[in-house]
Amino acid sequence: MANQNNQKGELLKKVASHAKEYGFIFQSSEIYDGLSAVYDYGQLGSELKNNIKSYWWKSMVQLHENIVGIDSAIFMHPTTWKASGHVDAFNDPLIDNKDSKKRYRADVLVEDQIAKIEGKIEKEVTKAAKRFDDFDRKMFMETNPRVQRYLGEIETIKARLKNGLEGDLADLKKLIEDLGIACPISGSKNWTDVRQFNLMFNTEIGSLSEGANKIYLRPETAQGIFVNFLNVQKTGRLKLPFGIAQIGKAFRNEIIARQFIFRMREFEQMEMQYFVKPGEEMKYYGQWKEFRMKWHLALGMGEENYRFHDHIKLAHYANAASDIEFDFPMGFKELEGIHSRTDFDLKAHEEFSGKKLQFFDPKDNESYVPYVIETSIGLDRMVLSVLAHAYTEETLEDGSSRTVMKIPAPLAPYKVAVLPLVNKDGLPEKAREIANLLKLDHNIQIDVKDAIGKRYRRQDAIGTPYCITVDYESLEDNMVTIRERDSLEQVRIPIDKIQEEINERVSINSLLKKLI
């Protein structure tokens, strides 16, 4: 298990290094030694991000006639965040080790301990599976005494963690002590008390500091949707159920920011709030859980890499919540959240604003505050999931090796690279003709420098799914060779068939068709 964890830790380092080397992601302000937990997306990273955004937006807004999109401001009236509960309740429980002087999230320390116990369970299951040909995992988990003991320990820890997160910070510290959790840096168990830390950034608005008002950088995009609920519903003449989608930046003053772009202080969210009649929320909650998992699985990154995880502690606004977790290099972690937010947000904004935020139902001839189902995915975490899954080191049949980014073709920064065999004799001009055929539909690259093998490797390293090679025969028979990145298969096709062939293989529509 330790070896497996080390390998995963190495993978994250390799992904971060590769991302920088090839222009996906850079440390922000690097010439000034960088800014912790803030990153810039380079020329390839920004293309990857935009392709993920496009896939999400089209799957939400284009495929659903009752979902529309907006783009709300980052700055909002400060009372917004009082109403939402962020001023009073948007906190992380922090604990310091007195010897290393390092600060940690108390809940993360406990969750890491739970993960270690889960690792022990998996070790028992793996050992048993090797002994029996017709191994029944479910039955083994339910009957093996050692596994049952481990599961009991996990349930006890989760119950105490839930109690601590609901306000008993003294017991949360005692739980850390009872579990014998040591500081990863110093190895000591000399902890301070647990205390709460508000995560919102604040600044001032106004021309003079003495007359300025305190405002916040939004910690989530959802509130911009809620305060515009009536604007969108009335101008769009929308009936329940309907959704409002948004992609935008959010900001959190993460004290424990780590793991590359997994946890950042400035990040981007893709959120959709789905407004429903009270009493019907659990039906739609289940439907959206199913649809969102389907969206992820359509990318072909392995069903075994995803799982649902129901929340131990429900947020103050929710009556049901589940995460879609992905197997990142640091283990299964949250990628997307699906929440039944009840009517908390709209009612809170009604109370604090004095304005009614209700829907008139002509069928029942009554007005009411709708309930809300939320789907919220971190775009940066989505980028990391794609990069981590894509990064592959291979030894080929001829004994050579390559590093290839097996990015799902519709998300790849460049869909096609057009490569003239040599940079003379009319081949570059022919390559340019082909590029002009494709560039209106796809982001492509013409690469003429170095031997063809080196160019293939370069395109593999940035995730280009297809390379089109123009050779001397192409000038005579108007055919080119298409090389597929993952299989290395090469086939010759007529130039007049290229557009159709490429469109079928790399269009985002190929993903959307799986969702209909």
C-alpha positions as CSV (number, residue, x, y, z in Angstrom):
1,M,0.0,0.0,0.0
2,A,2.8,2.4,0.9
3,N,4.5,1.6,-2.5
4,Q,1.2,2.3,-4.3
5,N,0.9,5.7,-2.5
6,N,4.5,6.6,-3.3
7,Q,3.8,5.8,-7.0
8,K,0.7,8.0,-6.9
9,G,2.7,10.8,-5.3
10,E,5.3,10.5,-8.0
11,L,2.6,10.7,-10.7
12,L,1.3,14.0,-9.4
13,K,4.9,15.4,-9.5
14,K,5.3,14.1,-13.1
15,V,2.0,15.6,-14.2
16,A,2.9,19.0,-12.7
17,S,6.3,18.9,-14.3
18,H,5.0,17.8,-17.7
19,A,2.2,20.5,-17.5
20,K,4.8,23.2,-17.1
21,E,7.3,21.8,-19.7
22,Y,4.7,21.7,-22.5
23,G,2.7,24.9,-21.7
24,F,-0.4,23.6,-19.9
25,I,0.0,25.2,-16.5
26,F,2.5,27.6,-14.9
27,Q,3.0,28.8,-11.4
28,S,1.6,32.3,-11.2
29,S,4.1,35.2,-11.0
30,E,6.9,32.7,-11.3
31,I,9.6,35.3,-12.1
32,Y,8.9,36.6,-8.5
33,D,9.2,33.1,-7.1
34,G,5.5,32.4,-7.6
35,L,2.3,32.8,-5.5
36,S,1.3,29.9,-3.4
37,A,-1.8,28.0,-4.7
38,V,-2.3,30.3,-7.7
39,Y,-1.7,29.1,-11.2
40,D,-1.7,30.4,-14.8
41,Y,-3.0,28.3,-17.7
42,G,-0.6,28.3,-20.7
43,Q,-1.4,28.0,-24.3
44,L,-2.3,24.3,-24.1
45,G,-4.0,24.5,-20.7
46,S,-6.3,27.3,-21.7
47,E,-7.4,25.3,-24.8
48,L,-8.0,22.2,-22.7
49,K,-10.1,24.3,-20.2
50,N,-12.1,25.9,-23.0
51,N,-12.9,22.5,-24.5
52,I,-14.1,21.2,-21.1
53,K,-16.2,24.3,-20.6
54,S,-17.7,23.8,-24.1
55,Y,-18.6,20.2,-23.3
56,W,-20.2,21.1,-20.0
57,W,-22.1,24.2,-21.4
58,K,-23.5,22.3,-24.4
59,S,-24.5,19.3,-22.3
60,M,-26.4,21.6,-19.9
61,V,-27.7,24.5,-22.0
62,Q,-27.8,23.1,-25.5
63,L,-29.2,19.6,-24.6
64,H,-31.8,20.9,-22.2
65,E,-34.5,23.2,-23.4
66,N,-35.4,24.2,-19.9
67,I,-31.9,25.3,-18.8
68,V,-30.4,28.7,-19.7
69,G,-27.1,30.3,-18.9
70,I,-26.0,33.5,-17.3
71,D,-22.7,35.3,-16.4
72,S,-23.1,37.2,-13.1
73,A,-20.6,39.6,-11.6
74,I,-17.8,38.6,-9.2
75,F,-18.6,41.5,-6.9
76,M,-22.0,41.4,-5.2
77,H,-23.8,43.4,-2.5
78,P,-22.2,42.3,0.8
79,T,-25.5,41.4,2.3
80,T,-25.7,38.6,-0.3
81,W,-23.1,36.7,1.8
82,K,-24.8,37.4,5.1
83,A,-28.0,35.9,3.6
84,S,-26.2,32.9,2.2
85,G,-24.6,32.1,5.5
86,H,-21.0,32.6,4.3
87,V,-20.2,35.4,6.7
88,D,-21.1,33.4,9.7
89,A,-20.6,29.8,8.6
90,F,-18.1,29.5,5.8
91,N,-15.3,28.2,7.9
92,D,-12.7,25.5,8.0
93,P,-11.6,23.8,11.3
94,L,-7.8,24.4,11.6
95,I,-5.3,22.9,14.0
96,D,-1.6,23.7,14.4
97,N,1.3,21.4,15.3
98,K,3.3,23.2,18.0
99,D,6.6,21.6,17.0
100,S,6.6,21.9,13.2
101,K,4.5,25.2,13.3
102,K,2.5,23.7,10.4
103,R,-1.2,24.3,10.1
104,Y,-3.7,21.6,8.9
105,R,-7.4,21.2,8.4
106,A,-8.6,19.1,11.3
107,D,-11.2,17.3,9.2
108,V,-8.7,16.4,6.5
109,L,-6.3,14.8,9.1
110,V,-9.2,12.6,10.3
111,E,-10.3,11.8,6.7
112,D,-6.7,10.8,5.9
113,Q,-6.8,8.4,8.8
114,I,-10.1,6.9,7.5
115,A,-8.4,6.4,4.2
116,K,-5.6,4.5,5.9
117,I,-8.1,2.1,7.4
118,E,-9.9,1.8,4.0
119,G,-6.4,0.8,2.7
120,K,-6.2,-2.0,5.2
121,I,-9.6,-3.3,4.2
122,E,-8.5,-3.2,0.5
123,K,-5.4,-5.2,1.4
124,E,-7.5,-7.9,3.1
125,V,-9.8,-8.0,0.1
126,T,-6.9,-8.3,-2.3
127,K,-5.3,-11.1,-0.3
128,A,-8.5,-13.1,-0.1
129,A,-9.2,-12.6,-3.8
130,K,-5.9,-14.3,-4.7
131,R,-6.9,-17.4,-2.7
132,F,-10.3,-18.0,-4.2
133,D,-11.2,-18.3,-7.9
134,D,-14.9,-17.5,-7.4
135,F,-14.3,-14.7,-4.9
136,D,-17.4,-12.8,-3.8
137,R,-16.2,-9.4,-2.6
138,K,-19.6,-8.4,-1.1
139,M,-19.9,-11.5,0.9
140,F,-16.3,-11.3,2.1
141,M,-16.8,-7.7,3.3
142,E,-20.0,-8.7,5.2
143,T,-18.5,-11.8,6.9
144,N,-14.8,-11.3,7.5
145,P,-14.3,-10.4,11.2
146,R,-11.2,-8.2,10.5
147,V,-12.9,-6.3,7.8
148,Q,-16.0,-5.8,9.9
149,R,-13.9,-4.5,12.7
150,Y,-12.2,-2.0,10.4
151,L,-15.7,-0.9,9.1
152,G,-16.9,-0.4,12.6
153,E,-13.9,1.8,13.4
154,I,-14.6,3.9,10.3
155,E,-18.3,4.4,11.3
156,T,-17.3,5.4,14.9
157,I,-14.7,7.9,13.5
158,K,-17.2,9.3,11.0
159,A,-19.8,9.8,13.8
160,R,-17.3,11.7,16.0
161,L,-16.1,13.7,13.0
162,K,-19.7,14.7,12.2
163,N,-20.2,15.8,15.8
164,G,-17.0,17.8,15.8
165,L,-17.8,19.5,12.5
166,E,-21.2,20.5,13.8
167,G,-19.6,22.6,16.6
168,D,-17.8,20.4,19.2
169,L,-14.3,21.5,18.3
170,A,-12.9,20.2,21.6
171,D,-14.1,16.7,20.7
172,L,-12.6,17.0,17.2
173,K,-9.2,17.7,18.8
174,K,-9.7,14.7,21.2
175,L,-10.6,12.5,18.2
176,I,-7.3,13.5,16.6
177,E,-5.5,12.6,19.8
178,D,-7.4,9.4,20.3
179,L,-6.5,8.3,16.8
180,G,-2.8,9.0,17.5
181,I,-2.5,11.3,14.4
182,A,1.0,12.7,14.1
183,C,2.2,15.7,12.2
184,P,3.5,14.6,8.8
185,I,6.4,17.0,9.1
186,S,7.6,16.7,12.8
187,G,6.1,13.3,13.6
188,S,4.9,14.8,16.9
189,K,1.3,14.7,18.4
190,N,1.6,18.1,20.1
191,W,-1.5,19.9,18.8
192,T,-3.2,23.2,19.5
193,D,-6.9,23.5,20.0
194,V,-9.1,23.4,16.8
195,R,-10.5,26.8,15.7
196,Q,-12.6,28.0,12.9
197,F,-11.2,30.2,10.0
198,N,-13.4,32.1,7.5
199,L,-12.4,31.5,3.9
200,M,-13.7,34.6,2.2
201,F,-11.4,37.3,0.8
202,N,-12.6,40.8,1.4
203,T,-11.8,44.2,-0.1
204,E,-13.2,47.7,-0.2
205,I,-15.3,49.4,-2.8
206,G,-15.4,53.2,-3.1
207,S,-13.1,56.0,-4.0
208,L,-11.9,56.9,-0.5
209,S,-11.0,54.3,2.1
210,E,-12.8,56.1,4.9
211,G,-16.0,56.1,2.8
212,A,-15.6,52.6,1.4
213,N,-17.8,49.6,1.9
214,K,-16.4,46.2,2.7
215,I,-17.2,43.7,0.0
216,Y,-16.1,40.1,-0.8
217,L,-14.7,38.2,-3.7
218,R,-17.4,35.6,-4.3
219,P,-16.5,32.2,-2.7
220,E,-19.0,30.5,-5.1
221,T,-20.9,31.3,-8.2
222,A,-24.3,30.0,-7.0
223,Q,-25.4,33.1,-5.3
224,G,-25.3,35.1,-8.6
225,I,-27.8,32.6,-9.9
226,F,-30.1,32.9,-6.9
227,V,-30.3,36.7,-6.8
228,N,-31.1,36.6,-10.5
229,F,-33.8,33.9,-10.1
230,L,-36.8,36.2,-10.8
231,N,-35.0,38.2,-13.6
232,V,-34.3,35.1,-15.5
233,Q,-37.6,33.4,-14.8
234,K,-39.7,36.3,-15.9
235,T,-37.7,37.5,-18.9
236,G,-37.3,33.9,-20.1
237,R,-41.0,33.0,-19.3
238,L,-39.7,29.8,-17.7
239,K,-41.9,27.2,-16.0
240,L,-40.8,24.8,-13.3
241,P,-38.7,22.7,-13.5
242,F,-36.0,24.9,-15.0
243,G,-32.3,25.4,-14.6
244,I,-29.8,28.3,-14.7
245,A,-26.2,27.5,-15.5
246,Q,-23.0,29.5,-15.0
247,I,-19.3,29.2,-15.4
248,G,-17.2,31.6,-13.5
249,K,-14.3,32.4,-11.1
250,A,-14.5,32.0,-7.3
251,F,-12.1,32.8,-4.6
252,R,-11.3,31.1,-1.2
253,N,-8.5,31.9,1.2
254,E,-7.4,28.3,1.6
255,I,-4.9,28.0,4.4
256,I,-4.0,24.5,3.4
257,A,-3.7,24.9,-0.3
258,R,-1.8,21.9,-1.9
259,Q,-1.8,19.2,-4.4
260,F,-1.1,21.3,-7.5
261,I,-4.3,22.7,-9.0
262,F,-6.6,20.5,-6.9
263,R,-7.0,23.1,-4.2
264,M,-6.4,26.7,-5.2
265,R,-7.2,30.2,-3.9
266,E,-8.5,31.4,-7.3
267,F,-10.5,28.7,-9.2
268,E,-13.3,28.3,-11.7
269,Q,-16.6,26.6,-11.2
270,M,-19.3,25.2,-13.5
271,E,-22.6,25.3,-11.7
272,M,-26.2,24.7,-12.5
273,Q,-29.1,25.4,-10.2
274,Y,-32.3,23.5,-11.0
275,F,-35.5,24.9,-9.6
276,V,-38.3,22.4,-8.8
277,K,-41.6,22.2,-7.0
278,P,-41.2,21.5,-3.3
279,G,-41.7,17.8,-2.6
280,E,-40.3,16.8,-5.9
281,E,-36.7,17.6,-5.1
282,M,-35.5,14.0,-4.4
283,K,-36.8,12.8,-7.7
284,Y,-34.7,15.4,-9.6
285,Y,-31.8,14.9,-7.2
286,G,-31.6,11.2,-8.3
287,Q,-32.0,12.2,-11.9
288,W,-29.2,14.7,-11.8
289,K,-26.8,12.3,-10.0
290,E,-27.4,9.8,-12.8
291,F,-26.9,12.4,-15.6
292,R,-23.8,13.9,-14.1
293,M,-22.1,10.5,-13.7
294,K,-23.1,9.7,-17.3
295,W,-21.4,13.0,-18.4
296,H,-18.1,11.9,-16.8
297,L,-18.2,8.3,-18.1
298,A,-18.8,9.5,-21.6
299,L,-15.2,10.8,-21.7
300,G,-14.0,7.2,-21.5
301,M,-11.6,7.6,-18.6
302,G,-12.6,4.4,-16.9
303,E,-15.7,3.6,-14.8
304,E,-13.5,2.3,-12.1
305,N,-12.1,5.7,-11.5
306,Y,-15.4,7.2,-10.4
307,R,-17.6,6.7,-7.4
308,F,-20.4,8.4,-5.4
309,H,-19.7,9.5,-1.9
310,D,-22.5,10.6,0.4
311,H,-21.6,13.5,2.7
312,I,-20.9,12.8,6.4
313,K,-21.8,16.4,7.3
314,L,-24.5,18.2,5.3
315,A,-24.0,21.8,4.5
316,H,-26.3,24.3,6.3
317,Y,-28.5,24.6,3.1
318,A,-28.8,20.9,2.1
319,N,-31.1,18.0,2.8
320,A,-29.2,15.6,0.6
321,A,-25.7,15.7,-0.9
322,S,-23.3,13.5,-2.8
323,D,-20.0,13.9,-4.4
324,I,-18.7,12.3,-7.6
325,E,-15.2,11.3,-6.6
326,F,-12.4,10.7,-9.0
327,D,-9.3,8.6,-8.4
328,F,-6.7,11.4,-8.5
329,P,-3.0,10.7,-7.9
330,M,-3.7,11.4,-4.2
331,G,-6.6,8.9,-4.1
332,F,-10.3,9.3,-4.5
333,K,-11.3,13.0,-4.0
334,E,-14.2,15.2,-4.8
335,L,-14.6,16.2,-8.4
336,E,-18.2,17.3,-8.5
337,G,-21.0,17.8,-5.9
338,I,-24.7,17.2,-6.4
339,H,-26.8,18.9,-3.6
340,S,-30.4,19.3,-2.8
341,R,-30.3,22.8,-1.4
342,T,-34.0,23.0,-0.4
343,D,-35.4,26.5,-0.4
344,F,-32.7,27.8,1.9
345,D,-31.1,30.3,-0.5
346,L,-34.2,31.9,-2.0
347,K,-35.9,32.2,1.4
348,A,-32.8,33.7,2.9
349,H,-32.5,36.3,0.1
350,E,-36.2,37.0,0.6
351,E,-35.7,37.7,4.3
352,F,-32.6,39.9,3.9
353,S,-33.7,41.8,0.8
354,G,-37.4,42.2,1.6
355,K,-38.3,41.1,-2.0
356,K,-40.4,38.1,-2.9
357,L,-38.5,35.4,-4.8
358,Q,-41.4,33.1,-5.6
359,F,-42.9,31.2,-8.6
360,F,-46.5,31.4,-9.4
361,D,-47.8,28.0,-10.4
362,P,-50.9,28.5,-12.7
363,K,-51.7,24.8,-12.5
364,D,-52.2,24.9,-8.7
365,N,-53.0,28.6,-8.6
366,E,-50.5,29.3,-5.9
367,S,-47.1,31.0,-5.3
368,Y,-44.2,29.3,-3.5
369,V,-40.5,29.4,-3.1
370,P,-39.0,26.6,-5.3
371,Y,-36.6,24.0,-4.1
372,V,-33.2,23.7,-5.8
373,I,-31.0,20.9,-7.0
374,E,-27.4,22.0,-7.6
375,T,-24.7,20.4,-9.7
376,S,-21.3,22.0,-9.0
377,I,-18.0,20.9,-10.6
378,G,-14.6,22.5,-10.2
379,L,-13.2,23.2,-13.6
380,D,-9.6,23.1,-12.4
381,R,-10.1,19.7,-10.7
382,M,-11.6,18.5,-14.0
383,V,-8.4,19.6,-15.8
384,L,-6.3,17.8,-13.2
385,S,-8.4,14.6,-13.6
386,V,-7.9,14.7,-17.4
387,L,-4.2,15.4,-17.2
388,A,-3.6,12.7,-14.5
389,H,-5.5,10.1,-16.3
390,A,-3.9,11.0,-19.6
391,Y,-0.3,11.0,-18.5
392,T,1.3,7.7,-19.7
393,E,4.8,6.4,-20.0
394,E,5.1,3.6,-22.6
395,T,7.7,1.3,-23.9
396,L,7.0,0.5,-27.6
397,E,7.5,-2.8,-29.5
398,D,10.8,-1.5,-31.0
399,G,12.2,-0.9,-27.5
400,S,11.8,2.9,-27.7
401,S,9.8,4.8,-25.1
402,R,7.5,7.7,-25.2
403,T,5.5,9.9,-22.9
404,V,2.0,10.4,-24.2
405,M,-1.0,12.4,-23.0
406,K,-4.0,10.3,-23.8
407,I,-6.5,13.2,-23.5
408,P,-10.0,12.4,-24.7
409,A,-9.9,13.5,-28.4
410,P,-12.8,16.1,-28.1
411,L,-11.0,17.8,-25.2
412,A,-7.4,17.8,-26.7
413,P,-5.9,21.3,-27.2
414,Y,-4.9,20.5,-30.8
415,K,-7.1,18.0,-32.6
416,V,-4.8,17.5,-35.5
417,A,-1.2,18.1,-36.5
418,V,-0.4,18.3,-40.2
419,L,3.2,17.1,-40.9
420,P,4.9,17.5,-44.3
421,L,7.5,14.7,-44.5
422,V,10.1,17.2,-45.5
423,N,10.1,21.0,-45.5
424,K,10.5,21.3,-49.3
425,D,9.4,20.1,-52.8
426,G,5.8,21.4,-52.4
427,L,5.0,19.3,-49.3
428,P,4.6,22.3,-46.9
429,E,2.2,23.9,-49.4
430,K,0.1,20.7,-49.6
431,A,0.1,20.6,-45.8
432,R,-1.1,24.2,-45.7
433,E,-4.0,23.3,-48.1
434,I,-5.1,20.5,-45.7
435,A,-4.7,22.7,-42.7
436,N,-7.0,25.3,-44.3
437,L,-9.6,22.6,-44.8
438,L,-9.7,21.8,-41.1
439,K,-8.9,25.0,-39.2
440,L,-12.4,26.5,-39.4
441,D,-13.7,23.5,-37.3
442,H,-10.7,22.5,-35.2
443,N,-7.6,23.9,-33.5
444,I,-4.7,22.4,-35.5
445,Q,-1.0,22.7,-35.8
446,I,1.4,22.5,-38.7
447,D,4.8,21.1,-37.6
448,V,7.7,21.1,-40.1
449,K,10.8,21.0,-37.8
450,D,12.8,17.8,-37.1
451,A,12.5,14.2,-38.3
452,I,9.0,12.8,-38.6
453,G,9.6,10.5,-35.6
454,K,10.5,13.4,-33.3
455,R,7.5,15.3,-34.4
456,Y,5.2,12.3,-33.6
457,R,6.7,12.2,-30.1
458,R,6.2,15.9,-29.7
459,Q,2.5,15.7,-30.6
460,D,2.1,12.6,-28.3
461,A,3.5,14.7,-25.4
462,I,0.9,17.4,-25.9
463,G,-2.0,15.0,-26.5
464,T,-2.8,15.6,-30.2
465,P,-5.0,12.6,-31.1
466,Y,-4.3,12.6,-34.9
467,C,-1.3,13.4,-37.1
468,I,-1.7,13.7,-40.8
469,T,1.5,13.1,-42.7
470,V,1.9,14.6,-46.2
471,D,4.5,12.7,-48.3
472,Y,5.6,12.7,-51.9
473,E,2.9,10.2,-52.9
474,S,0.3,12.7,-51.6
475,L,1.2,15.0,-54.4
476,E,0.4,12.3,-56.9
477,D,-2.6,10.4,-55.5
478,N,-4.1,13.1,-53.2
479,M,-4.0,10.7,-50.2
480,V,-2.4,11.2,-46.8
481,T,-1.5,9.0,-43.8
482,I,-3.5,9.5,-40.6
483,R,-1.8,8.3,-37.4
484,E,-3.8,7.6,-34.3
485,R,-2.1,8.7,-31.0
486,D,-3.1,5.9,-28.7
487,S,-2.9,2.8,-30.9
488,L,-0.2,4.2,-33.3
489,E,-2.3,2.8,-36.1
490,Q,-1.7,4.4,-39.5
491,V,-4.1,4.4,-42.5
492,R,-4.1,6.2,-45.8
493,I,-7.3,8.2,-46.8
494,P,-8.2,10.6,-49.6
495,I,-7.7,14.2,-48.8
496,D,-11.3,15.0,-49.7
497,K,-12.4,12.6,-46.9
498,I,-10.3,14.2,-44.2
499,Q,-12.9,16.6,-42.8
500,E,-15.5,14.0,-42.5
501,E,-13.1,11.5,-40.8
502,I,-11.7,14.1,-38.3
503,N,-15.1,15.6,-37.5
504,E,-16.4,12.1,-36.6
505,R,-13.5,11.4,-34.3
506,V,-12.8,14.6,-32.4
507,S,-16.0,16.7,-32.3
508,I,-17.6,17.4,-29.0
509,N,-20.8,16.2,-30.6
510,S,-19.4,12.7,-30.4
511,L,-19.6,13.0,-26.6
512,L,-23.0,14.8,-26.6
513,K,-24.6,12.0,-28.6
514,K,-23.9,9.6,-25.6
515,L,-25.9,11.8,-23.3
516,I,-29.1,12.0,-25.4
